[in-house]
Protein backbone atom coordinates (compact mmCIF):
# COMPACT_ATOMS: atom_id res chain seq x y z
CA UNK A 1 0.00 0.00 0.00
CA UNK A 2 0.92 3.61 -0.47
CA UNK A 3 1.16 5.53 2.79
CA UNK A 4 1.54 9.29 2.99
CA UNK A 5 3.58 11.07 5.61
CA UNK A 6 1.71 12.40 8.65
CA UNK A 7 -0.06 15.66 7.82
CA UNK A 8 1.50 17.58 10.71
CA UNK A 9 5.10 16.93 9.60
CA UNK A 10 7.09 19.03 7.13
CA UNK A 11 8.30 17.38 3.93
CA UNK A 12 11.34 15.14 4.49
CA UNK A 13 10.97 15.51 8.27
CA UNK A 14 9.30 12.28 9.37
CA UNK A 15 11.41 10.70 12.09
CA UNK A 16 12.96 7.31 11.47
CA UNK A 17 10.99 6.01 14.46
CA UNK A 18 7.67 7.08 12.93
CA UNK A 19 8.62 5.69 9.52
CA UNK A 20 9.65 2.36 11.00
CA UNK A 21 6.51 2.06 13.11
CA UNK A 22 4.29 3.02 10.16
CA UNK A 23 5.93 0.47 7.89
CA UNK A 24 5.61 -2.14 10.64
CA UNK A 25 1.91 -1.41 11.06
CA UNK A 26 1.24 -1.50 7.31
CA UNK A 27 3.02 -4.84 6.97
CA UNK A 28 1.45 -6.32 10.10
CA UNK A 29 4.86 -6.46 11.79
CA UNK A 30 4.36 -4.04 14.67
CA UNK A 31 6.40 -6.09 17.14
CA UNK A 32 9.34 -6.39 14.72
CA UNK A 33 9.24 -2.66 14.04
CA UNK A 34 9.23 -1.87 17.77
CA UNK A 35 12.19 -4.22 18.28
CA UNK A 36 14.13 -2.43 15.52
CA UNK A 37 13.31 0.99 16.98
CA UNK A 38 14.44 -0.16 20.44
CA UNK A 39 17.67 -1.58 19.00
CA UNK A 40 18.56 1.66 17.19
CA UNK A 41 17.57 3.85 20.14
CA UNK A 42 19.91 1.73 22.27
CA UNK A 43 22.66 2.26 19.68
CA UNK A 44 22.14 6.02 20.03
CA UNK A 45 22.26 5.78 23.83
CA UNK A 46 25.41 3.65 23.71
CA UNK A 47 27.05 6.08 21.29
CA UNK A 48 26.14 9.07 23.50
CA UNK A 49 27.61 7.23 26.48
CA UNK A 50 30.81 6.44 24.54
CA UNK A 51 31.12 10.06 23.37
CA UNK A 52 30.07 12.29 26.30
CA UNK A 53 31.93 15.23 24.76
CA UNK A 54 29.09 15.62 22.23
CA UNK A 55 26.63 16.71 24.91
CA UNK A 56 25.76 20.38 24.56
CA UNK A 57 28.17 21.06 21.70
CA UNK A 58 26.81 22.64 18.55
CA UNK A 59 26.92 20.68 15.30
CA UNK A 60 25.40 21.34 11.91
CA UNK A 61 24.94 19.51 8.63
CA UNK A 62 25.59 21.66 5.60
CA UNK A 63 25.50 20.90 1.90
CA UNK A 64 27.50 22.48 -0.84
CA UNK A 65 24.29 22.61 -2.87
CA UNK A 66 24.20 26.07 -4.48
CA UNK A 67 27.91 26.69 -3.96
CA UNK A 68 29.68 29.09 -4.46
CA UNK A 69 26.81 31.56 -4.08
CA UNK A 70 24.90 29.74 -1.36
CA UNK A 71 25.12 26.70 0.85
CA UNK A 72 22.36 24.56 2.26
CA UNK A 73 21.73 24.10 5.99
CA UNK A 74 19.58 21.20 7.16
CA UNK A 75 17.21 21.96 10.02
CA UNK A 76 17.08 20.03 13.25
CA UNK A 77 13.82 18.47 12.01
CA UNK A 78 15.59 16.86 9.07
CA UNK A 79 16.83 13.28 9.51
CA UNK A 80 20.47 14.42 9.39
CA UNK A 81 19.87 17.06 12.04
CA UNK A 82 17.98 14.55 14.17
CA UNK A 83 20.91 12.18 14.06
CA UNK A 84 23.15 14.90 15.50
CA UNK A 85 20.71 15.88 18.23
CA UNK A 86 20.24 12.17 18.95
CA UNK A 87 23.97 12.07 19.72
CA UNK A 88 23.62 14.93 22.19
CA UNK A 89 24.61 17.82 19.95
CA UNK A 90 22.62 21.04 19.85
CA UNK A 91 21.41 22.47 16.57
CA UNK A 92 22.06 26.01 15.41
CA UNK A 93 18.87 27.90 16.23
CA UNK A 94 19.46 30.51 13.52
CA UNK A 95 19.37 27.85 10.79
CA UNK A 96 16.14 26.46 12.21
CA UNK A 97 14.64 29.94 12.24
CA UNK A 98 15.69 30.53 8.63
CA UNK A 99 14.32 27.11 7.59
CA UNK A 100 10.93 27.75 9.19
CA UNK A 101 8.68 24.78 8.39
CA UNK A 102 11.10 23.34 5.85
CA UNK A 103 13.70 20.61 6.31
CA UNK A 104 16.45 23.06 5.38
CA UNK A 105 17.30 26.37 3.82
CA UNK A 106 19.61 27.91 1.23
CA UNK A 107 21.79 30.51 2.90
CA UNK A 108 24.10 33.08 1.34
CA UNK A 109 27.81 32.35 1.64
CA UNK A 110 28.25 35.52 3.65
CA UNK A 111 26.30 33.85 6.47
CA UNK A 112 28.83 31.05 6.91
CA UNK A 113 29.66 32.66 10.25
CA UNK A 114 26.55 30.87 11.57
CA UNK A 115 28.47 27.62 11.06
CA UNK A 116 31.46 28.70 13.16
CA UNK A 117 30.56 26.08 15.76
CA UNK A 118 31.95 22.92 17.38
CA UNK A 119 31.47 20.53 14.44
CA UNK A 120 30.30 20.83 10.84
CA UNK A 121 29.46 17.98 8.49
CA UNK A 122 29.71 19.07 4.86
CA UNK A 123 27.84 16.92 2.37
CA UNK A 124 29.47 17.44 -1.03
CA UNK A 125 29.34 16.09 -4.56
CA UNK A 126 32.98 15.03 -4.35
CA UNK A 127 36.64 16.00 -4.00
CA UNK A 128 36.41 19.09 -6.23
CA UNK A 129 33.76 20.68 -3.99
CA UNK A 130 35.65 19.73 -0.86
CA UNK A 131 38.78 21.36 -2.28
CA UNK A 132 36.80 24.49 -3.19
CA UNK A 133 35.29 24.70 0.30
CA UNK A 134 38.66 24.23 1.98
CA UNK A 135 40.04 27.09 -0.13
CA UNK A 136 37.08 29.43 0.21
CA UNK A 137 38.17 32.75 1.75
CA UNK A 138 35.00 33.09 3.81
CA UNK A 139 35.05 29.54 5.21
CA UNK A 140 38.80 29.45 5.88
CA UNK A 141 38.59 32.55 8.10
CA UNK A 142 36.28 30.78 10.53
CA UNK A 143 37.64 29.08 13.63
CA UNK A 144 35.77 25.86 12.78
CA UNK A 145 37.73 25.59 9.51
CA UNK A 146 41.05 26.71 10.99
CA UNK A 147 40.79 24.12 13.77
CA UNK A 148 39.61 21.33 11.45
CA UNK A 149 36.24 20.92 13.15
CA UNK A 150 34.80 19.85 9.83
CA UNK A 151 33.95 16.54 8.27
CA UNK A 152 33.48 16.17 4.53
CA UNK A 153 31.19 13.45 3.18
CA UNK A 154 31.23 13.14 -0.63
CA UNK A 155 28.12 11.65 -2.18
CA UNK A 156 29.98 8.53 -3.31
CA UNK A 157 31.02 7.69 0.28
CA UNK A 158 29.02 4.94 1.95
CA UNK A 159 28.56 7.06 5.11
CA UNK A 160 26.97 9.80 3.00
CA UNK A 161 24.19 7.41 1.99
CA UNK A 162 23.75 5.89 5.45
CA UNK A 163 23.57 9.35 7.00
CA UNK A 164 21.45 10.84 4.25
CA UNK A 165 18.77 8.12 4.23
CA UNK A 166 18.74 7.73 8.02
CA UNK A 167 16.63 4.60 8.12
CA UNK A 168 16.35 2.06 10.90
CA UNK A 169 18.68 -0.10 8.80
CA UNK A 170 21.31 2.52 7.92
CA UNK A 171 21.52 4.42 11.21
CA UNK A 172 23.60 1.86 13.15
CA UNK A 173 26.18 1.94 10.35
CA UNK A 174 26.07 5.75 10.24
CA UNK A 175 26.57 5.99 14.01
CA UNK A 176 29.49 3.58 13.90
CA UNK A 177 31.26 5.62 11.22
CA UNK A 178 30.26 9.16 12.08
CA UNK A 179 30.78 9.14 15.86
CA UNK A 180 34.57 8.58 15.73
CA UNK A 181 34.92 11.11 12.90
CA UNK A 182 32.92 13.69 14.87
CA UNK A 183 34.96 12.97 17.99
CA UNK A 184 38.11 13.68 16.00
CA UNK A 185 36.63 16.88 14.57
Long-range contacts (C-beta under 8 A, 24 or more apart in sequence): 1-26, 10-77, 10-101, 10-102, 10-103, 11-102, 11-103, 12-78, 12-79, 12-103, 13-75, 13-77, 13-78, 13-79, 13-103, 15-79, 15-82, 16-40, 16-79, 16-82, 16-166, 16-167, 16-168, 16-171, 17-41, 19-167, 19-168, 20-167, 20-168, 36-168, 37-168, 39-172, 40-168, 40-171, 40-172, 43-171, 43-172, 43-175, 44-86, 44-87, 44-171, 44-175, 47-87, 47-175, 47-179, 48-86, 48-87, 48-88, 50-179, 51-87, 51-88, 51-179, 51-182, 51-183, 52-88, 53-183, 54-87, 54-88, 54-89, 54-182, 54-183, 55-88, 56-88, 56-90, 57-88, 57-89, 57-90, 57-117, 57-118, 57-119, 58-89, 58-90, 58-91, 58-92, 58-117, 58-118, 58-119, 59-84, 59-87, 59-89, 59-90, 59-91, 59-117, 59-118, 59-119, 59-120, 59-121, 59-182, 60-84, 60-91, 60-92, 60-95, 60-115, 60-117, 60-119, 60-120, 60-121, 61-120, 61-121, 61-123, 62-115, 62-120, 62-121, 62-122, 62-123, 63-104, 63-122, 63-123, 63-124, 64-122, 64-123, 64-124, 64-125, 64-129, 64-132, 64-133, 65-106, 66-106, 67-109, 67-129, 67-132, 67-133, 68-109, 68-132, 68-136, 69-108, 69-109, 70-106, 70-107, 70-108, 70-109, 71-106, 71-107, 71-109, 71-112, 72-104, 72-105, 72-106, 72-107, 73-98, 73-99, 73-104, 73-105, 73-107, 73-114, 73-115, 74-103, 74-104, 75-99, 75-102, 75-103, 75-104, 75-105, 77-103, 78-103, 78-104, 79-164, 79-165, 79-166, 80-121, 80-123, 80-163, 80-164, 80-166, 82-166, 83-163, 83-166, 83-171, 83-174, 83-175, 83-178, 84-121, 87-175, 87-179, 87-182, 89-118, 89-119, 92-117, 109-136, 109-138, 110-138, 112-138, 112-139, 112-142, 113-142, 115-142, 115-144, 116-142, 116-143, 116-144, 117-144, 117-149, 118-144, 118-149, 119-144, 119-149, 119-150, 119-151, 119-182, 119-185, 120-144, 120-149, 120-150, 120-151, 120-185, 121-150, 121-151, 121-153, 121-163, 121-178, 121-182, 122-150, 122-151, 122-152, 122-153, 123-153, 123-155, 123-160, 123-163, 123-164, 124-152, 124-153, 124-154, 124-155, 125-154, 125-155, 126-154, 126-155, 126-156, 127-154, 129-154, 130-154, 148-185, 149-185, 150-185, 151-178, 151-181, 151-182, 151-185
